[in-house]
Amino acid sequence: MSTPCSEAAAGLETTPDSDAATFHPGRSDQKMLSFGPFRLIPARRLFLKGDTPVRIGSRALEILIALAERPGELVSKSEIIARVWPNTFVEEGNLKVHVAALRRALADGKAGNRYISAIPGRGYCFVSPVTLSTDSSAVKPQHSVATPLTNIPHPQTRLIGIDDVISRVSALLVHHRLVTLAGAGGIGKTSVGVAAAAKLPDNYEDGVWIVDLTVISDPRLLASAVSSAIRLEISTEDPSASLLSYLSGKRMLLVLDNCEHIIEAVATWVSQVLRIMPHIQILATSREPLSIEAERVHYLAPLAIPHKSSAISAAEALEFPAIQLFVERAANFLGKFRLRDADVPSVIDICRKLDGIPLAIELAAASIDALGLREVAARTDDPLRLPATRSRAAAQRHRTLRASMDWSYRLLTEEEQTVLRRLSVFAGSFAMEEATTVAADPRYTEGQIVDYVIALIAKSLILVDGNRADDRLRLLATTRAYVFKRLAESGELNGIVQRQERISRHRLVPAA
């Protein structure tokens, strides 16, 4: 007996020339399932968007058939695995990888599209209305038009302030086989990586493919995630060996997006690929470098902000990418938004307090309709108070600034977390010597604390202040707000503040 999906708004509809009574999920010959802009013909294993075939792997296609044939019903994980991998032991993570690939092909969650709903701990449900009709000769796929060898998505919004960076990254790929885009959370690594890769499909005869690594948490599923992204069916017994065998001799660019949570596994796999496959190139995005031979790291900088907020017109302010981004995103949410000269100081103040980080600026701009410009400016004194995004397409770690920081903080070692918390007492820049004094701990030597600070710099949680000649360090406002709360929760706040105050007094005492 079928189980209805509680979330589903889906139902099986029939067209006038179809006979719903004769439809059986197991016997779909001559039947076509239509939903949104898509058509699915199970008997022919044909999946179309309009008249154009959609390229997905055979297992992702089988999952789609299993769900679309039973719209509005819960299909358990065990049912799907038994159908897609008959007589084979498969870890649940493999199912998640293929469902994620299927969602990307459907653009599920983007522009209001909803197709597949996950029922935690149970299975999946197809929640889009499905129309059943007869497969006829009117369906003529355009086989003569070559499907591009890429899964790079089209940007949903205009990219602002990164044209020069995209050009630099594209130029780096001409000379380097491994390029890593590194930077703080929300700084735009994925946007730059995708945009740079989108310019290059003609350079790689076997395609340009983006691999979203956030869909896996187990490093052992890396090979499965890559295989799914490039639409390759591989052996479940030894997926890594099958993938490497397929890649041998290929000319391909792989964009490994969001590597930081499985950084060791990615570094090991990329090292192996570069060593034995001369025509594979890697563009990685990560909050820290892979730190392997032949890697060229490009750190992304925040968007430029005007140096002054007074005596500057709206037209002058709009020459800066941070202001452009704020105004355009505000207009997206409000329907229209024109920057007035009187608003310029507030908008510059918002962007400056948010350090020119695109994610933070977008969250602030999206709050204007509910809070107003002045209240948004007030809330940026504590960036974590900004409301969550209302975009359903946003990744979970990008829905709030706290979620973005949670993602980074959880990846740190206990020692790195301790040092970072203690450094949050610095409201401005500080020297390495000051950092080791404030973060001092009887459990660590001074040299170890220096190593932890250097590791936090590599992970984009401490910035080297390029505005000073003596390489002073600082925390981004969002990072500082987050870890300062963590410091207060740890019970160490008063003691660490006293250390920092002693350092400040020492600075003010003139040398004898």
C-alpha positions in Angstrom: 0.0 0.0 0.0 1.4 3.4 -1.0 2.2 6.0 1.6 1.3 9.6 0.9 3.9 12.2 1.2 2.7 14.8 3.8 4.6 17.6 2.2 3.5 16.9 -1.4 1.4 19.2 -3.4 1.7 16.8 -6.3 -0.8 14.6 -8.0 -1.2 12.5 -11.1 -3.1 14.3 -13.8 -4.2 12.9 -17.1 -4.6 14.6 -20.4 -7.8 14.2 -22.4 -6.3 11.5 -24.7 -4.9 9.4 -21.9 -6.4 6.6 -19.9 -5.4 6.9 -16.3 -7.0 3.6 -15.4 -4.6 1.7 -17.6 -1.5 3.3 -16.1 0.7 1.0 -13.9 4.0 2.2 -12.5 5.7 -1.1 -13.5 4.3 -1.0 -17.0 5.0 2.5 -18.4 5.5 1.4 -22.1 4.2 4.1 -24.4 3.6 6.5 -21.5 5.1 9.9 -21.0 5.3 11.8 -17.7 5.4 15.6 -17.9 6.3 18.0 -15.1 7.4 21.6 -15.3 9.4 22.0 -18.6 10.4 18.3 -18.5 9.1 15.1 -20.1 10.1 11.6 -19.1 9.5 8.5 -21.2 10.5 5.5 -18.9 10.3 2.8 -21.5 12.7 4.6 -23.8 14.7 5.9 -20.8 14.5 9.3 -22.3 14.5 12.5 -20.2 13.8 15.8 -22.1 13.6 19.4 -21.3 11.4 20.7 -24.1 12.8 18.7 -27.0 16.3 18.5 -25.8 17.7 15.5 -24.0 18.9 16.1 -20.4 22.2 14.5 -19.7 22.1 12.6 -16.4 23.6 9.3 -15.4 21.6 6.1 -15.7 21.2 5.7 -11.9 20.0 9.2 -11.5 17.5 8.6 -14.3 16.3 5.4 -12.6 15.8 7.3 -9.4 13.8 9.9 -11.3 11.6 7.3 -12.9 11.0 5.6 -9.5 9.9 8.9 -7.9 8.0 10.5 -10.9 5.9 7.3 -11.4 4.6 7.7 -7.9 4.0 11.5 -7.4 2.9 12.6 -4.0 4.0 9.2 -2.4 6.9 8.5 -0.1 9.4 6.2 -1.8 11.6 4.7 0.9 15.4 4.7 0.6 15.4 0.9 0.7 13.0 0.7 -2.2 15.1 3.1 -4.3 18.4 1.3 -3.5 16.8 -2.1 -4.4 15.6 -0.8 -7.7 18.7 1.2 -8.7 21.4 -1.2 -7.3 19.7 -4.7 -7.4 21.5 -7.4 -5.5 24.3 -5.0 -4.5 25.2 -3.6 -1.1 25.3 0.2 -1.4 25.9 2.7 1.3 23.2 5.3 1.7 25.7 8.1 0.8 25.7 6.9 -2.8 22.0 7.4 -3.0 22.4 11.0 -1.7 25.1 11.7 -4.3 22.8 10.6 -7.2 19.8 12.5 -5.8 21.9 15.6 -5.5 22.9 15.2 -9.2 19.3 14.7 -10.2 18.3 17.9 -8.3 21.0 19.8 -10.1 19.7 18.6 -13.5 16.1 19.6 -12.5 17.3 23.0 -11.1 15.3 21.9 -8.0 15.0 24.7 -5.5 15.9 27.5 -8.0 13.4 30.1 -9.3 10.7 28.5 -7.2 11.0 25.0 -8.7 10.2 22.1 -6.4 10.4 18.6 -7.6 12.0 16.3 -4.9 11.4 16.5 -1.2 13.6 14.5 1.3 11.7 13.0 4.2 14.4 12.7 6.9 15.3 9.2 7.8 12.7 7.7 5.5 13.1 8.5 1.8 12.0 10.9 -1.0 8.8 12.2 -2.5 8.2 13.7 -5.9 6.2 16.9 -5.1 5.6 18.4 -8.5 2.3 17.7 -10.4 2.8 15.0 -13.0 0.7 14.8 -16.2 0.4 11.3 -17.8 0.0 11.1 -21.6 0.9 8.9 -24.5 4.3 8.9 -26.0 3.8 9.9 -29.6 5.9 10.5 -32.7 5.5 14.2 -31.9 8.3 13.8 -29.4 11.5 14.2 -31.5 14.6 14.8 -29.5 17.1 17.0 -31.2 19.9 14.4 -31.5 21.6 16.5 -34.2 22.3 19.2 -31.7 25.3 18.3 -29.6 24.7 18.5 -25.9 27.4 20.5 -24.3 29.9 18.5 -22.3 29.5 20.6 -19.2 27.2 20.9 -16.2 28.2 24.4 -15.4 24.9 26.3 -14.5 23.9 29.6 -15.9 24.2 32.4 -13.3 20.9 33.2 -11.7 21.9 36.8 -10.9 24.3 39.3 -12.5 27.8 38.9 -11.2 29.2 42.2 -9.9 32.8 43.3 -9.4 34.5 40.1 -10.4 35.2 40.4 -14.1 38.9 41.1 -13.6 39.2 38.2 -11.1 37.5 35.8 -13.6 40.0 36.9 -16.3 42.9 36.3 -14.0 41.7 32.9 -13.0 41.1 31.9 -16.6 44.7 33.1 -17.4 46.1 31.0 -14.5 44.5 27.9 -15.9 46.4 28.4 -19.2 49.7 27.9 -17.3 48.8 25.8 -14.2 47.1 22.4 -13.9 45.9 23.1 -10.4 44.4 26.5 -9.4 42.8 26.9 -6.0 40.4 29.8 -5.2 40.7 30.5 -1.5 39.0 33.0 0.8 36.6 33.5 3.6 33.1 32.1 3.6 30.7 34.0 1.5 33.4 35.9 -0.4 32.3 34.5 -3.8 34.6 31.5 -4.5 32.0 29.4 -6.1 30.7 32.3 -8.2 34.1 33.1 -9.5 35.0 29.5 -10.1 31.8 28.7 -12.0 32.1 31.9 -14.1 35.7 31.3 -15.0 35.0 27.7 -15.9 32.0 28.7 -18.0 34.3 30.6 -20.4 36.4 27.5 -21.1 34.3 24.6 -22.4 35.9 24.8 -25.9 39.3 24.3 -24.4 38.6 20.8 -23.2 37.3 18.1 -25.6 35.9 16.0 -22.7 34.2 18.8 -20.9 34.2 21.1 -18.0 32.4 19.8 -14.9 31.6 21.2 -11.5 31.6 18.8 -8.6 29.6 20.2 -5.6 31.4 18.5 -2.6 28.9 19.9 0.0 26.6 17.0 -0.9 29.0 14.6 0.8 30.4 14.5 4.3 32.2 11.2 4.0 35.6 11.5 2.3 35.2 7.9 1.0 32.4 9.2 -1.3 34.7 11.6 -3.2 35.1 9.4 -6.2 31.3 8.8 -6.4 30.6 12.5 -6.2 33.1 13.2 -9.1 31.6 10.3 -11.1 28.1 11.5 -10.7 29.0 15.1 -11.7 30.6 13.9 -15.0 27.7 11.5 -15.6 29.8 8.3 -15.3 28.5 5.0 -14.1 31.2 3.3 -12.0 31.8 0.1 -10.2 30.5 0.3 -6.6 33.2 -2.2 -5.5 36.1 0.1 -6.3 34.7 3.5 -7.4 38.1 5.3 -7.2 39.8 2.8 -9.5 36.9 2.9 -12.0 37.0 6.7 -12.0 40.7 6.9 -12.6 40.5 4.4 -15.4 37.9 6.5 -17.1 39.8 9.7 -16.7 43.0 8.3 -18.2 43.6 10.0 -21.5 40.8 12.5 -21.1 41.1 16.3 -21.6 38.9 17.7 -19.0 38.6 20.5 -16.4 37.2 19.5 -13.0 35.9 22.3 -10.7 36.0 20.8 -7.2 33.8 23.2 -5.3 33.9 23.5 -1.5 36.8 21.3 -0.6 37.5 22.4 2.9 35.5 19.8 4.9 37.2 16.9 3.2 40.5 18.7 2.4 42.8 15.8 3.1 40.9 13.4 0.8 40.7 16.0 -2.0 44.4 16.8 -1.7 45.4 13.1 -1.9 43.1 12.4 -4.9 44.1 15.5 -6.8 47.8 14.7 -6.3 47.2 11.3 -7.8 45.3 12.6 -10.7 47.9 15.3 -11.6 50.7 12.7 -11.3 49.3 10.1 -13.7 46.9 12.1 -16.0 48.7 14.9 -17.9 45.5 16.3 -19.5 43.3 16.7 -16.5 43.2 20.2 -14.9 41.7 21.1 -11.5 40.1 24.3 -10.4 39.4 24.0 -6.7 37.4 26.3 -4.3 38.2 26.1 -0.6 38.5 28.2 2.5 42.1 26.9 2.7 44.6 25.7 0.0 45.1 22.1 -0.8 48.8 22.6 0.0 50.2 20.2 -2.5 52.8 20.4 -5.2 52.0 22.4 -8.3 49.2 24.3 -6.7 48.7 27.9 -7.6 46.6 29.7 -5.0 44.5 32.8 -5.7 43.1 34.4 -2.6 39.9 36.3 -3.3 39.7 39.8 -1.9 36.5 41.5 -0.6 34.7 43.9 -2.9 36.0 47.5 -3.0 34.3 50.1 -0.8 34.8 53.9 -0.9 37.4 55.2 1.5 35.2 58.0 2.7 31.4 58.2 3.2 30.9 62.0 3.3 31.0 64.4 0.4 30.5 61.6 -2.1 27.6 61.4 -4.5 25.5 58.4 -5.3 27.0 58.3 -8.8 30.5 58.2 -7.3 29.6 55.6 -4.8 28.2 53.3 -7.5 31.6 53.1 -9.1 32.5 50.7 -6.3 31.5 47.0 -6.6 30.3 46.7 -2.9 27.9 49.5 -3.4 26.8 48.2 -6.8 26.0 44.8 -5.3 24.0 46.2 -2.4 21.9 48.5 -4.6 21.2 45.8 -7.3 20.3 43.1 -4.7 18.1 45.6 -2.8 16.3 46.4 -6.1 15.7 42.7 -6.7 13.9 42.4 -3.4 12.1 45.8 -3.4 11.1 45.8 -7.1 13.0 49.1 -7.4 15.7 50.8 -5.3 17.5 54.0 -6.3 20.5 55.1 -4.3 20.0 58.7 -3.2 22.8 61.0 -2.2 21.3 61.2 1.3 21.5 57.3 1.6 25.2 57.1 0.5 26.7 57.3 4.0 24.4 54.6 5.4 25.1 52.2 2.5 28.8 52.7 2.7 28.7 52.2 6.4 26.8 48.9 5.9 29.3 47.6 3.3 32.3 48.7 5.4 31.0 47.0 8.6 30.5 43.9 6.5 34.1 44.1 5.2 32.9 44.0 1.5 31.9 40.3 1.8 29.3 39.6 -0.9 27.2 37.1 1.1 27.0 39.5 4.0 26.1 42.5 1.7 23.4 40.4 0.0 21.8 39.4 3.3 21.8 43.1 4.4 20.3 44.2 1.1 17.5 41.6 1.4 16.5 42.9 4.8 15.7 46.5 3.7 12.1 45.8 2.8 11.4 44.5 6.4 13.8 46.7 8.4 14.5 49.8 6.4 17.9 51.2 5.6 18.6 52.8 9.0 17.8 49.6 11.0 19.9 47.5 8.7 22.8 49.8 9.2 22.3 49.6 13.0 22.2 45.8 12.9 25.5 45.6 11.1 27.2 46.6 14.3 26.6 42.9 15.1 26.4 41.3 11.7 25.1 38.0 13.1 21.8 39.9 13.8 21.0 40.1 10.1 18.0 38.0 9.2 18.3 34.8 7.1 18.0 34.9 3.4 14.6 34.1 1.9 16.2 32.5 -1.2 15.2 28.8 -1.4 18.2 28.2 -3.7 20.7 29.3 -1.1 23.0 26.6 0.3 22.2 25.8 4.0 25.6 27.2 5.1 24.8 30.5 3.3 21.3 31.1 4.7 22.7 33.2 7.6 26.1 34.6 8.5 26.0 32.4 11.6 25.5 29.3 9.5 28.5 30.3 7.3 30.6 30.8 10.4 29.4 27.5 12.0 30.6 25.7 8.9 34.1 27.2 9.2 34.4 26.9 13.0 33.4 23.2 13.1 36.3 22.4 10.7 38.9 23.8 13.1 40.9 21.8 15.6 40.2 22.4 19.3 43.5 24.4 19.5 42.7 26.6 16.6 39.2 27.3 18.0 40.8 28.3 21.3 43.3 30.7 19.7 40.7 32.2 17.3 38.3 32.9 20.2 40.9 34.7 22.2 42.0 36.9 19.3 38.4 38.2 19.1 39.2 40.7 21.9 41.2 42.8 19.3 38.7 45.3 17.8 41.3 46.4 15.2 44.6 45.0 13.9 47.3 43.3 15.9 50.8 42.0 15.5 51.9 38.3 15.8 53.6 39.1 19.1 50.4 40.5 20.5 48.5 37.5 19.2 50.8 35.0 21.0 50.5 37.0 24.2 46.7 37.2 24.2 46.3 33.5 23.1 49.0 32.2 25.5 48.1 28.9 27.2 50.2 26.6 29.4 49.2 23.7 27.2 50.9 25.2 24.1 54.4 26.6 23.4 54.7 30.0 21.8 55.9 28.3 18.6 52.7 26.2 18.6 50.5 29.3 19.0 52.3 30.9 16.0 51.6 27.7 14.0 47.9 27.9 15.0 47.7 31.5 13.9 49.4 30.7 10.6 46.9 27.9 10.1 44.0 30.3 10.8 45.5 32.7 8.2 45.6 29.8 5.7 42.0 29.0 6.5 40.9 32.6 5.7 39.8 33.3 9.3 42.6 35.7 10.1 43.6 38.3 7.4 47.0 39.9 6.9 46.2 43.6 6.8 47.6 44.7 3.5 47.1 48.4 4.5 50.1 48.4 6.8 53.8 47.8 6.1 54.4 45.7 9.2 52.0 42.8 8.3 49.5 43.3 11.0 46.7 40.9 11.4 42.9 41.3 11.8 39.7 39.4 11.9 36.8 40.1 9.6 33.8 41.7 11.4 31.6 38.7 11.0 34.4 36.3 12.2 35.1 38.5 15.2 31.4 38.8 16.2 30.9 35.1 16.0 34.0 34.0 18.0 33.6 36.8 20.5 30.3 35.2 21.5 32.1 31.8 21.6 34.7 33.4 23.9 31.9 34.7 26.2 30.4 31.3 26.3 33.7 29.7 27.3 34.0 31.6 30.5 37.4 33.1 29.5 36.2 36.5 28.4 37.3 38.6 31.4 40.7 37.1 31.7 41.5 37.5 28.0 40.2 41.1 27.9 42.5 41.9 30.8 45.5 40.5 28.8 44.5 42.6 25.8 44.2 45.7 28.0 47.7 45.2 29.4 49.0 45.0 25.8 47.2 48.3 25.0 48.6 50.1 28.0 52.1 48.8 27.1 51.7 50.3 23.6 50.9 53.7 25.2 54.0 53.8 27.5 56.8 55.6 25.7 60.2 53.9 25.5 62.7 55.1 28.1 
